[in-house]
Amino acid sequence: MARNKYSNNQKASLFLIIAAVVVLFWQSDKILNPSFFQKAVSSVENADFKMTVLELDSADSILISCKDSHILVDGGEDSDSATVVNFLTAQGVKKLDLVIATHPHADHIGGLDVVIQNFPVERVLTPKIPEDKVPTTREYTQFLTVLSRYDIPVTAAKPMTKLKVGELSVTVLAPIGEDYSELNNFSAVVRLDYGETSFLLTGDAESPSEKDMLADPQIAALLDCDVLKVAHHGGKSSTSKKFAKAVSPEIAVIPSRTGEDDGPTYAEVTERLEDVGAKVYATRDYGNITVYSDGQNVSVASQKEPK
């Protein structure tokens, strides 16, 4: 009769070692594979629509893709241009059907001149700024120069302007006023509709612009959306309690600043959104944030899991 090679204690120890190795291997895949968390939180299958809010240091850039149609909303700072161009290339973008330049601040339009030089652009949507408020910054001058050089059609972002981009419906809700003291309030606020799902992109619109939208019955009726791109990097001068309630988003995405001591402000705005039932995601916590839609439901995926 053959003798047992291992004692019961030895067998138990061997089993525990093998189990530990298996668990470590699985966990290492989660850590080393940056798409793991993205797969874990995404629930909408076969989604033709996706909106990615890029993690930039202190700027906005959003790519919206639906089948073969692509919209870029803002292009970050001049220093972000390579990041934006590389992301578009990685996503298989060959041309941009629409570029929305929400307003002339450098952290929104600074990288657009380089983007436009790298991708054919069918049309640009941007607000008309009063002559006495038109900035003379290098970034805005470069943006206007490249529009002229490539002879790109420009549509003024006026309330209730409507555009169709593939299966996406684009409706401009703001700016409404013409005498704002801050450029932020001239931000193009745009509603996107895909099937039964809706998205509100607010640039850097602050309280005066929000009040004007809430006061206009036609515009106010269009504020209720499934997904909100939170204005002004989550600053408390935007996303008032009344505005948050009017939008009542299921998902709110903040392209938040990194490395700044804005904890109290960030917490205040997050609380306003959570009070109306929104799940809040910030790029400084989650990295690039992608919202998917199949035309009926929306879900979120992120580049990384928050600490």
MORAVEN-V125085 format. One record per residue. RES is the residue in one small letter. PSI is psi in radians with two decimals (none if undefined). BURIAL is 1 if it has 24 or more other ideal C-beta (glycine too) atoms within 12 Angstrom, else 0. Layout:
res=[RES,RES]
psi=[PSI,PSI]
burial=[BURIAL,BURIAL]
This chain:
res=[m,a,r,n,k,y,s,n,n,q,k,a,s,l,f,l,i,i,a,a,v,v,v,l,f,w,q,s,d,k,i,l,n,p,s,f,f,q,k,a,v,s,s,v,e,n,a,d,f,k,m,t,v,l,e,l,d,s,a,d,s,i,l,i,s,c,k,d,s,h,i,l,v,d,g,g,e,d,s,d,s,a,t,v,v,n,f,l,t,a,q,g,v,k,k,l,d,l,v,i,a,t,h,p,h,a,d,h,i,g,g,l,d,v,v,i,q,n,f,p,v,e,r,v,l,t,p,k,i,p,e,d,k,v,p,t,t,r,e,y,t,q,f,l,t,v,l,s,r,y,d,i,p,v,t,a,a,k,p,m,t,k,l,k,v,g,e,l,s,v,t,v,l,a,p,i,g,e,d,y,s,e,l,n,n,f,s,a,v,v,r,l,d,y,g,e,t,s,f,l,l,t,g,d,a,e,s,p,s,e,k,d,m,l,a,d,p,q,i,a,a,l,l,d,c,d,v,l,k,v,a,h,h,g,g,k,s,s,t,s,k,k,f,a,k,a,v,s,p,e,i,a,v,i,p,s,r,t,g,e,d,d,g,p,t,y,a,e,v,t,e,r,l,e,d,v,g,a,k,v,y,a,t,r,d,y,g,n,i,t,v,y,s,d,g,q,n,v,s,v,a,s,q,k,e,p,k]
psi=[2.24,2.50,2.59,2.20,-0.62,2.52,2.93,-0.71,-0.72,-0.69,-0.73,-0.73,-0.73,-0.72,-0.76,-0.67,-0.80,-0.74,-0.71,-0.70,-0.74,-0.80,-0.75,-0.72,-0.76,-0.76,-0.67,-0.55,-0.66,-0.72,-0.76,-0.44,1.84,-0.24,-0.06,-0.88,-0.61,-0.78,-0.61,-0.62,-0.21,2.31,-0.30,2.05,2.65,0.70,2.22,-0.27,2.36,2.46,2.07,2.13,2.03,2.54,1.82,2.82,-0.85,0.90,3.00,2.38,2.27,2.23,2.23,2.15,2.39,1.83,-2.05,0.17,2.47,2.31,2.30,2.20,1.89,2.82,0.35,-2.94,2.89,-0.69,-0.21,-0.06,-0.71,-0.68,-0.77,-0.82,-0.78,-0.66,-0.79,-0.75,-0.77,-0.48,0.03,0.32,2.23,-0.56,2.80,2.11,-0.52,2.36,2.19,1.98,1.78,-0.67,2.93,0.12,2.54,-0.52,0.05,-0.64,-0.01,-0.60,-0.02,-0.53,-0.71,-0.70,-0.83,-0.52,-0.30,-0.31,2.35,2.40,2.19,-0.69,2.61,2.35,2.15,2.62,2.66,2.14,2.32,2.52,-0.66,-0.08,0.03,2.14,2.68,0.45,2.74,-0.73,-0.75,-0.65,-0.75,-0.68,-0.85,-0.64,-0.76,-0.55,-0.75,-0.73,-0.72,0.09,0.90,2.24,2.39,2.25,2.25,2.33,1.66,2.62,2.31,0.22,2.32,2.38,2.65,2.17,1.74,-2.15,0.11,2.36,2.24,2.18,2.20,2.27,-0.43,2.80,2.54,-0.81,2.94,0.04,0.55,2.54,-0.42,2.39,-0.54,-0.61,-0.10,0.08,2.39,2.06,2.15,2.38,2.30,2.35,2.27,1.96,-2.22,0.10,2.64,2.62,2.36,2.10,2.11,0.11,-2.24,0.43,2.31,-2.99,-0.78,-0.71,-0.72,-0.75,-0.70,-0.69,-0.73,-0.51,-0.26,1.95,-0.69,-0.73,-0.77,-0.59,-0.28,0.04,-0.53,1.99,2.80,-0.63,2.32,2.20,1.93,2.41,2.68,0.77,0.47,0.26,2.57,-0.12,-0.11,3.02,1.00,2.87,-0.72,-0.70,-0.78,-0.72,-0.66,-0.64,-0.76,1.01,2.67,-0.64,2.35,2.25,2.22,2.01,1.40,2.65,2.59,2.61,0.31,2.61,1.25,0.47,-0.88,-0.74,-0.84,-0.77,-0.66,-0.81,-0.71,-0.73,-0.73,-0.72,-0.73,-0.52,-0.41,0.23,0.19,2.52,2.15,2.30,2.31,2.43,-0.52,-0.33,-0.65,-0.10,-2.69,2.33,2.20,2.29,2.23,2.64,2.42,0.22,-0.22,-0.68,2.77,2.64,2.90,2.49,2.65,2.81,-0.58,2.79,2.31,2.61,none]
burial=[0,0,0,0,0,0,0,0,0,0,0,0,0,0,0,0,0,0,0,0,0,0,0,0,0,0,0,0,0,0,0,0,0,0,0,0,1,1,0,0,1,1,0,1,0,0,1,1,1,1,1,1,1,1,1,1,0,1,1,1,1,1,1,1,1,1,0,0,1,1,1,1,1,1,1,1,1,1,0,1,1,0,1,1,1,0,1,1,0,0,0,0,1,0,1,1,1,1,1,1,1,1,1,1,1,1,1,1,1,1,1,1,1,1,1,1,0,1,1,0,1,1,1,1,1,1,1,0,1,0,0,0,1,0,1,0,0,0,1,1,0,1,1,1,0,1,1,0,0,1,0,1,0,1,1,0,1,1,1,0,1,0,1,0,1,0,1,1,1,1,1,1,1,1,1,1,1,0,0,1,0,1,1,1,1,1,1,1,1,1,1,1,1,1,0,0,1,1,1,1,1,1,1,1,1,1,1,1,1,1,0,1,1,1,0,0,0,0,1,1,0,1,1,1,1,1,1,1,1,1,1,1,1,1,1,1,1,1,1,1,0,0,1,1,0,1,1,1,1,1,1,1,1,1,1,1,1,0,0,0,0,1,0,0,1,1,0,0,1,1,0,1,1,0,0,1,0,1,1,1,1,1,1,1,1,1,1,1,1,1,1,1,1,0,0,0,1,1,1,1,1,1,1,1,0,0,0]
